[in-house]
Amino acid sequence: MPDKKKFDRDSISNTLIMAIGLSLVCSVLVASAAIILKPTQLRNQEEYRQRIILEVAGLMQPGGDIAALFAAVQTDRVRIASGEDVEIYLAKDGDELQQIILPISGPGLWSTMRGYLAVAPDGNTVMGIRFYEHGETPGLGDQVDKASWRDLWVGKHIYGDDGTPRIKVIKGFVRRDASNPDAIHEIDGLSGATLTGNGVTKLVRYWTGPEGFGPYLESYR
């Protein structure tokens, strides 16, 4: 009788079967992990969003309970010119409105920038700005994350006397004297990142203009 063909563990067919089987097992494990972890990821994303809103409003406290602090923030919806209802946030002390917190987004140099703009109850004065997502150049455009630059926005006026958005990130430094009446609308530029600064100007003006929250803010002015 002829010898039975021996099992060749190193044959191409067996190698392919093992590779496919291993891939299927790994796929199942990865998919299962994604399903199991999704609720946790969504909770973390929501907590991060609430933290950013609290920070831009100056309400975040070191070690504070985010959910408890966020209880002072009321959610509202505003219909913009496109017909879309956009969620905004109202920070209140009891029944008294403290800040209006608006989502803002638009193109920077390399990516879409997303953040929040906090406005005083007068519908004009900036209380804070914070970007939570962008892909700007490290060491240049990412200066938008620096607290020292964000602080320059506080107290600036969005609108001119004609009601149009005048706020602007300029190139260089703002002349803070009587010879520059526009200083109330101007923010120091980002060194080496003029295009990022231009992007910030455009997106803030868009969202505070007639296409965005301009009509809503006008009701407060």
C-alpha positions in Angstrom: 0.0 0.0 0.0 1.2 3.5 -0.8 2.1 5.7 2.2 -0.6 8.1 3.4 0.2 11.7 2.6 1.6 13.3 5.6 0.0 16.6 7.0 2.2 19.5 5.9 1.8 22.3 8.5 4.0 24.6 6.4 2.0 24.2 3.2 0.6 27.4 1.5 -3.0 26.2 2.0 -2.6 25.6 5.7 -0.8 28.9 6.2 -3.7 30.7 4.5 -6.3 28.9 6.6 -4.4 29.8 9.8 -4.1 33.4 8.7 -7.7 33.7 7.8 -8.8 32.1 11.0 -6.6 34.3 13.1 -7.9 37.4 11.3 -11.5 36.4 12.0 -10.9 35.9 15.6 -9.1 39.2 15.9 -11.9 41.0 14.1 -14.5 39.5 16.4 -12.5 40.6 19.5 -12.0 44.1 18.1 -15.7 44.5 17.2 -16.8 43.2 20.6 -14.4 45.6 22.4 -15.7 48.5 20.4 -19.3 47.6 21.3 -18.5 47.1 25.0 -16.5 50.4 25.2 -18.8 52.6 23.2 -21.0 53.7 26.1 -17.9 54.6 28.1 -16.5 56.5 25.1 -19.7 58.5 24.7 -19.8 59.4 28.4 -16.2 60.6 28.2 -16.9 62.6 25.1 -19.9 64.2 26.8 -17.9 65.0 29.9 -15.1 66.5 27.8 -17.7 68.7 26.0 -19.2 69.9 29.2 -15.7 70.6 30.7 -14.9 72.8 27.7 -18.2 74.7 28.0 -17.5 75.2 31.7 -13.9 76.4 31.1 -14.9 78.9 28.4 -17.5 80.3 30.8 -15.0 80.4 33.6 -17.1 78.1 35.7 -14.8 75.1 35.9 -13.3 74.5 39.3 -10.2 72.4 40.0 -11.4 68.9 41.1 -15.0 70.0 40.7 -17.7 67.6 39.8 -18.4 68.4 36.1 -22.0 67.1 36.2 -22.8 69.2 39.3 -21.2 72.3 37.9 -22.9 71.9 34.5 -26.3 72.0 36.3 -25.9 75.8 36.2 -25.8 75.7 32.4 -29.1 75.6 30.5 -29.4 74.2 27.1 -31.4 76.1 24.4 -31.7 75.9 20.6 -31.5 78.6 18.1 -32.6 78.4 14.5 -30.0 80.0 12.1 -30.4 81.3 8.6 -29.9 77.8 7.0 -32.9 76.5 8.9 -30.8 74.4 11.2 -31.5 74.3 14.9 -28.2 74.7 16.8 -27.8 73.9 20.5 -26.4 76.8 22.6 -25.9 77.1 26.3 -26.9 79.7 28.9 -25.0 80.0 32.1 -27.2 81.4 34.8 -27.0 82.4 38.5 -30.5 81.5 39.6 -32.8 83.2 37.1 -30.1 85.8 36.1 -28.3 85.2 32.8 -24.6 85.4 33.1 -23.2 84.2 29.8 -24.4 83.0 26.4 -22.1 80.2 25.1 -22.2 79.6 21.4 -20.6 76.8 19.3 -18.3 78.0 16.6 -16.5 76.2 13.8 -14.8 76.9 10.5 -11.7 76.2 8.5 -8.3 77.1 9.9 -5.1 76.6 7.9 -5.1 72.8 7.9 -8.3 71.6 9.4 -11.8 72.5 10.7 -11.5 74.3 14.0 -14.3 73.7 16.6 -14.8 75.5 19.8 -17.1 77.8 21.9 -17.5 81.5 22.3 -18.9 83.0 25.5 -20.7 86.3 25.2 -22.0 88.6 28.0 -25.8 89.2 28.4 -25.4 92.4 26.4 -25.0 90.3 23.3 -21.8 92.0 22.4 -18.9 91.6 24.9 -16.7 88.5 24.7 -16.3 86.6 27.9 -14.2 83.8 26.6 -13.2 81.6 23.7 -11.9 78.1 23.6 -11.1 75.7 20.7 -11.4 72.0 21.6 -10.6 70.5 18.2 -8.2 71.6 15.5 -5.1 70.5 13.5 -3.2 73.7 13.3 0.6 73.7 13.1 2.4 72.8 16.4 4.3 75.8 17.7 2.4 78.2 15.4 -1.3 77.9 14.8 -1.8 75.9 18.0 -1.1 79.1 19.9 -4.9 79.4 19.9 -4.7 76.9 22.8 -2.6 79.3 25.0 -4.5 80.8 27.9 -2.5 84.1 27.5 -3.9 84.5 23.9 -7.4 83.5 24.8 -7.4 86.0 27.7 -6.9 88.8 25.1 -10.5 88.2 23.9 -12.1 88.9 27.2 -13.9 92.3 27.2 -13.6 92.7 23.4 -16.7 93.9 21.5 -18.0 91.8 18.6 -20.1 94.5 16.9 -19.5 97.9 15.6 -21.9 100.8 15.9 -23.6 99.6 12.7 -24.4 96.2 14.2 -22.0 94.2 12.0 -19.3 92.0 13.4 -16.0 93.9 13.7 -14.0 91.6 15.9 -10.7 90.7 14.3 -7.4 88.9 14.9 -4.9 91.3 13.4 -1.4 90.9 12.3 1.0 92.0 15.0 0.0 93.8 18.2 -3.1 95.9 18.9 -2.4 99.6 19.4 -4.0 100.2 22.8 -4.3 104.0 22.8 -6.7 106.8 21.8 -5.3 106.8 18.2 -6.9 103.4 17.6 -10.6 103.4 18.2 -10.8 99.9 16.7 -8.8 98.4 19.6 -12.0 97.3 21.4 -12.6 94.9 18.4 -9.0 93.7 17.8 -6.9 90.8 19.2 -3.2 90.4 18.9 -2.1 88.2 16.0 -0.6 84.7 16.3 3.1 85.0 15.6 4.0 83.1 12.4 0.4 81.9 12.0 -1.4 84.7 10.2 -3.6 82.3 8.2 -4.8 80.6 11.3 -5.6 84.0 12.8 -7.5 84.9 9.6 -9.5 81.7 9.9 -10.4 82.5 13.5 -11.6 85.9 12.4 -13.8 84.5 9.6 -15.4 81.8 11.7 -16.2 84.1 14.6 -17.6 86.7 12.3 -19.7 84.1 10.5 -21.3 82.7 13.6 -21.9 86.1 15.1 -23.2 87.4 11.8 -26.6 87.2 10.0 -26.0 83.6 8.9 -25.3 82.5 12.4 -26.3 83.8 15.8 -26.3 87.5 14.9 -30.1 87.9 15.0 -30.3 86.0 18.3 -27.6 88.1 19.9 -29.2 91.3 18.6 -32.2 90.6 20.8 -30.0 91.1 23.8 -28.4 94.3 22.6 
